C-alpha cells in the first residue's frame, strides 16, 4: 500500500541535493575565512547525504 503521494520521494531527493550544494558552498566560504551564522557546512553535507539516501529509499515504499 502506497502511503504517500508520488511526488514525495522527488521532493526529498531535491531537498537532499539542495542541502548538499549548500554544505559544499558553506565549506568553501569557511576555507576563505568568511564568518557564517547557523549550521556549519559539514552538517549540511551530512544532512544532504542522508536526505538523498532517504529519497532513494522512499521509491521502494
N, C-alpha and C positions, 0 to 999 in steps of 0.2 A: 504494500500500500504506500502510495506516494503522499507524504505528509506535508510537503512544501510545494510552492509554485515552481514552474520550470526555470524561472529567472534567478532563483536564489543561489545556485552554485556559481553562476556567472557573476553575480554581484559580489560574492565572497572572493572569487578569483581577482576581480577588478580591484577590490579593496586591498587585497594582498599585494598586487603589483604596485598600487599607489604607495602603500606603506614601504615597500622595498625601495622604490625610487626616492621617496622622502628620506629614508635612512641613509642611502648612499650619498645623497646631496648634503645631508647634515654632517656625515663623516668627512666629506671633502672640505666643507666650511670649517669644521673643527680643526682640521690639519692646518688651515690657513690662519687659525687663531681668532676666529670670529666667535664672540660670545652669543649664546643662544639660550632662550627660555624654554622650559618644558622638558620633555623626554629627550634623551640623547640619541644619537644616530644608531648605536648598537641595538637599542631597544626597538626602534622602528624596523631595522633589518630583521631582527628575530620575529617580531610580530608579522612582518610581511611573509616570511618563510612559513610560519605557522598558518596564516590565512590561506596561502597558496595550497599547502598540503590539505587543509580542511576543505577548500573549494574543490579540489580534485576528488577527495573522498566523498563529498556531497553528491557527486554524479552517480554513485553507486547506491545511494539510499532510496 
